[in-house]
Amino acid sequence: MELHSPAFEPGAEIPVRHTCEGDDVAPALRWRGVPAGTASLALIVDDPDAPDPAAPRTTWVHWVVVNLPPAASGLPEGGQPLPPGAYVGLNDWGRGSWGGPCPPVGRHRYFFKLYALDTVLPALPRPTKAAVEHAMRGHVLATAELVGTYRKRHP
């Protein structure tokens, strides 16, 4: 399974438009190679470098999307509209939406992780990353990852 974005190359900087210094809209995502037997897809975007890449203390969650249909091939810029049946969980700002890169110091890495699951996750009202990871346990058929970076221009 492969995951990419038309907004940035793997390992490259995420454009300002998708960050707290820009319009804070989710970058468009595209994927392919979803394995046979996939019942749903889940997407988690997080930053393991928080708050400071030189001394990370936590992984900050920027976006959680669950129950994407296996026939979907991506998400548009802004993440909307979601395909039928898909819904957004809570990020670490406590919002049910994309929260773009906004690192307090240094250049951070942002991991976009797509999971192919052999099940549709049960109704989890506004789930956190931890709740989704718990529900996915034992159901992951394949994963794909895309990493982008960002450093604030105006700290």
The 8 nearest C-alpha neighbors of each residue, nearest first, counted from 0:
[[1, 32, 33, 143, 31, 142, 141, 2],
 [2, 0, 143, 30, 31, 32, 3, 144],
 [3, 1, 30, 143, 29, 145, 144, 31],
 [2, 4, 29, 28, 145, 30, 1, 5],
 [5, 3, 28, 6, 27, 7, 29, 26],
 [4, 6, 7, 27, 3, 28, 8, 29],
 [7, 5, 4, 26, 27, 14, 8, 13],
 [8, 6, 5, 4, 13, 11, 9, 12],
 [7, 9, 11, 10, 4, 6, 147, 5],
 [10, 8, 11, 146, 145, 147, 7, 3],
 [9, 11, 147, 146, 8, 148, 12, 145],
 [12, 10, 8, 147, 9, 148, 7, 13],
 [11, 13, 148, 149, 147, 14, 7, 10],
 [12, 14, 147, 148, 7, 149, 11, 15],
 [15, 13, 16, 17, 12, 6, 7, 18],
 [14, 16, 21, 18, 17, 20, 13, 19],
 [15, 17, 21, 22, 14, 18, 23, 24],
 [16, 18, 23, 24, 15, 25, 99, 14],
 [19, 17, 99, 23, 100, 15, 21, 20],
 [18, 20, 23, 101, 21, 99, 100, 22],
 [21, 19, 18, 15, 22, 23, 16, 101],
 [22, 20, 16, 15, 18, 19, 23, 17],
 [21, 23, 16, 24, 17, 18, 19, 20],
 [24, 22, 18, 17, 19, 99, 21, 16],
 [25, 23, 77, 17, 22, 26, 16, 76],
 [24, 26, 77, 17, 76, 78, 97, 27],
 [27, 25, 76, 17, 6, 28, 77, 24],
 [26, 28, 76, 75, 74, 4, 25, 5],
 [29, 27, 4, 74, 73, 3, 26, 75],
 [30, 28, 73, 3, 72, 2, 4, 74],
 [31, 29, 2, 72, 1, 73, 3, 28],
 [30, 32, 1, 33, 0, 72, 2, 29],
 [31, 33, 0, 34, 1, 30, 35, 2],
 [32, 34, 0, 31, 35, 115, 69, 37],
 [35, 33, 37, 32, 36, 141, 0, 115],
 [34, 36, 37, 33, 38, 32, 69, 140],
 [35, 37, 117, 34, 38, 116, 140, 33],
 [36, 38, 117, 116, 35, 39, 115, 34],
 [37, 39, 118, 117, 119, 116, 69, 36],
 [40, 38, 68, 66, 69, 119, 116, 67],
 [41, 39, 115, 67, 114, 66, 116, 69],
 [40, 42, 65, 114, 64, 113, 66, 67],
 [43, 41, 113, 64, 112, 63, 114, 65],
 [42, 44, 63, 112, 62, 111, 45, 64],
 [45, 43, 111, 62, 61, 110, 60, 112],
 [44, 46, 60, 61, 110, 59, 109, 58],
 [45, 47, 109, 59, 58, 48, 108, 110],
 [48, 46, 58, 49, 57, 59, 45, 55],
 [49, 47, 52, 55, 46, 107, 51, 50],
 [50, 48, 51, 55, 57, 47, 58, 56],
 [49, 51, 55, 48, 103, 56, 52, 102],
 [52, 50, 49, 55, 54, 53, 104, 48],
 [53, 51, 48, 55, 54, 107, 105, 49],
 [52, 54, 51, 55, 48, 105, 50, 49],
 [53, 55, 51, 52, 56, 50, 48, 49],
 [56, 54, 48, 49, 51, 52, 50, 57],
 [57, 55, 49, 54, 50, 58, 48, 51],
 [56, 58, 49, 55, 59, 47, 48, 50],
 [57, 59, 47, 46, 49, 45, 60, 48],
 [58, 60, 46, 45, 57, 49, 91, 47],
 [61, 59, 45, 91, 90, 62, 44, 46],
 [60, 62, 98, 90, 45, 44, 97, 99],
 [63, 61, 97, 44, 90, 43, 60, 96],
 [62, 64, 43, 88, 87, 42, 128, 89],
 [65, 63, 87, 42, 41, 86, 88, 43],
 [66, 64, 41, 86, 67, 85, 87, 42],
 [67, 65, 85, 39, 40, 119, 41, 68],
 [66, 68, 85, 40, 39, 65, 41, 69],
 [67, 69, 39, 70, 71, 66, 40, 38],
 [68, 70, 39, 71, 37, 38, 40, 67],
 [69, 71, 68, 72, 33, 67, 39, 37],
 [72, 70, 69, 68, 73, 67, 82, 74],
 [73, 71, 30, 29, 31, 70, 74, 69],
 [74, 72, 29, 28, 30, 71, 75, 27],
 [73, 75, 28, 78, 27, 29, 76, 81],
 [76, 74, 27, 78, 77, 79, 28, 73],
 [75, 77, 27, 26, 78, 25, 74, 24],
 [76, 78, 25, 24, 79, 75, 26, 27],
 [79, 77, 75, 76, 74, 25, 80, 81],
 [80, 78, 81, 77, 75, 76, 74, 82],
 [79, 81, 78, 82, 75, 74, 77, 83],
 [80, 82, 79, 85, 83, 78, 86, 74],
 [81, 83, 85, 84, 80, 67, 68, 71],
 [84, 82, 85, 81, 68, 67, 86, 80],
 [83, 85, 66, 82, 86, 67, 68, 81],
 [86, 84, 66, 67, 65, 83, 82, 81],
 [85, 87, 65, 64, 84, 66, 88, 81],
 [88, 86, 64, 95, 63, 65, 96, 125],
 [87, 89, 125, 126, 63, 95, 127, 64],
 [90, 88, 95, 127, 94, 93, 125, 126],
 [89, 91, 61, 60, 62, 93, 92, 94],
 [90, 92, 60, 93, 59, 61, 89, 94],
 [91, 93, 90, 94, 98, 89, 61, 60],
 [92, 94, 91, 90, 89, 95, 127, 96],
 [95, 93, 89, 92, 96, 90, 91, 97],
 [94, 96, 89, 88, 87, 90, 125, 93],
 [95, 97, 94, 62, 98, 87, 89, 90],
 [96, 98, 62, 25, 61, 99, 24, 95],
 [99, 97, 61, 96, 62, 23, 100, 90],
 [98, 100, 18, 23, 19, 17, 97, 101],
 [99, 101, 18, 102, 19, 149, 98, 17],
 [100, 102, 19, 18, 99, 103, 151, 20],
 [101, 103, 104, 100, 151, 150, 107, 50],
 [102, 104, 101, 50, 154, 105, 51, 151],
 [105, 103, 102, 51, 106, 50, 154, 150],
 [106, 104, 150, 107, 52, 51, 102, 103],
 [105, 107, 150, 149, 148, 108, 52, 104],
 [108, 106, 148, 149, 48, 52, 105, 150],
 [107, 109, 148, 46, 147, 110, 146, 48],
 [108, 110, 46, 147, 146, 45, 148, 111],
 [111, 109, 146, 45, 44, 145, 112, 46],
 [110, 112, 44, 145, 144, 43, 146, 109],
 [113, 111, 144, 43, 42, 143, 110, 44],
 [112, 114, 42, 143, 142, 41, 144, 43],
 [113, 115, 142, 41, 40, 141, 116, 42],
 [116, 114, 40, 141, 140, 37, 139, 142],
 [117, 115, 139, 138, 118, 39, 37, 140],
 [116, 118, 37, 38, 138, 36, 140, 139],
 [119, 117, 38, 116, 120, 39, 138, 37],
 [120, 118, 39, 38, 66, 121, 117, 116],
 [119, 121, 118, 66, 122, 134, 135, 65],
 [122, 120, 123, 119, 134, 118, 66, 124],
 [121, 123, 124, 120, 126, 125, 119, 66],
 [122, 124, 126, 121, 125, 120, 130, 131],
 [123, 125, 126, 122, 88, 87, 86, 127],
 [126, 124, 88, 89, 123, 87, 95, 127],
 [127, 125, 88, 123, 124, 130, 89, 131],
 [126, 128, 89, 130, 129, 88, 131, 90],
 [127, 129, 131, 130, 132, 63, 126, 43],
 [128, 130, 132, 127, 131, 133, 126, 134],
 [131, 129, 133, 127, 132, 128, 126, 134],
 [132, 130, 134, 128, 133, 129, 135, 127],
 [131, 133, 135, 129, 134, 130, 128, 136],
 [132, 134, 130, 131, 136, 135, 129, 128],
 [133, 135, 131, 132, 136, 130, 120, 121],
 [136, 134, 132, 138, 133, 131, 137, 139],
 [137, 135, 133, 138, 134, 132, 139, 131],
 [136, 138, 139, 135, 134, 140, 116, 117],
 [137, 139, 116, 135, 117, 136, 140, 118],
 [140, 138, 116, 141, 115, 137, 114, 135],
 [139, 141, 115, 116, 138, 117, 142, 37],
 [142, 140, 115, 139, 114, 0, 143, 34],
 [143, 141, 114, 113, 115, 0, 144, 112],
 [144, 142, 113, 1, 0, 2, 112, 114],
 [145, 143, 112, 111, 2, 113, 146, 110],
 [144, 146, 111, 9, 110, 2, 3, 112],
 [147, 145, 110, 10, 109, 9, 111, 108],
 [146, 148, 10, 109, 11, 12, 13, 108],
 [149, 147, 108, 12, 107, 13, 109, 11],
 [148, 150, 106, 12, 107, 13, 151, 100],
 [149, 151, 106, 105, 152, 107, 102, 148],
 [152, 150, 153, 154, 102, 149, 101, 104],
 [151, 153, 154, 150, 20, 15, 149, 101],
 [152, 154, 151, 20, 150, 103, 104, 101],
 [153, 151, 152, 103, 104, 102, 150, 101]]
